[in-house]
Structure formats: C-alpha cells, structure tokens
Amino acid sequence: MTLEVRGRRTGRVIAFPLVLADHEGERYLVSMLGRNANWVLNVRAAGGRAVLRHGRRVPVQLEEVESAAARAPVLQRYLELAPGARPHVPVDRRAPLAEFERVAGQVPVFRITEPR
C-alpha cells in the first residue's frame, strides 16, 4: 500500500510505501522508523489528510493514537504482518503485550478513518 501526503516544506504530494495493520475491525499505519519519519511529520502537518493507494486512490483521515496502551496491540499485530519492520522495533514479535506497551510511546500509530 502507498500513502500519499503533501510535503510539509514543498507542498508536493509525496508517496511512501507502508504496511497496513488491521486490529479489531480498524485499520492502522505504523511508523517503524519512529516519531521523526518524514511521512509522520508530513501527516501531522497536513492535519491527518492523506490518500491511500492500493490499485485505486482513496482519500483518508489519519488520527494519531495517543495512548501507549491503545498502540500496543496494534504494534503487536503490525510486527506479525511486516517482517521487515522487526529490526526497527525493540521488542520481539512474540513478547507479551506489556513489552509492546513499554516501547509503544516511541512508535507512532495512526488509525485510518473517513475524511472529514
């Protein structure tokens, strides 16, 4: 899946390949590279407005999940789906949920919702 978002400096649309994680009927994007990943900074600057592209382009609103407790199960699911992310997240994918809560504050998670 590709995330398209306006660049915070250039204003041009920039595309980022990402893995979509599903959890309890919701869809999420996770930043394996942390808080300062370009796509995270651009999404924040764009007020969460973005486009997901997987065959077709779908406008979305990305809402940042604030609490570590809410991020932890999403992060756990993400590591199941994205083996390439495992070296970037300092917890084993089979660790208990409490271990994910411990590191979840370092890993931005965004819930995908309908545009406002």
C-alpha positions, 0 to 999 in steps of 0.5 A: 500500500502507498500513502500519499501526503503533501510535503510539509516544506514543498507542498508536493504530494509525496508517496511512501510505501507502508504496511497496513495493520488491521486490529479489531475491525480498524485499520492502522499505519505504523511508523517503524522508523519512529516519531521523526519519519518524514511521512509522520511529520508530513501527516501531522502537518497536513492535519491527518489528510492523506490518500491511500493507494492500493490499485485505486486512490482513496482519500483518508483521515489519519488520527494519531493514537495517543495512548501507549496502551491503545498502540500496543496491540496494534504494534503487536499485530503490525510486527506479525504482518511486516517482517521487515519492520522487526529490526526497527522495533525493540521488542520481539514479535512474540513478547507479551503485550506489556513489552509492546506497551513499554516501547509503544510511546516511541512508535507512532500509530495512526488509525485510518478513518473517513475524511472529514 
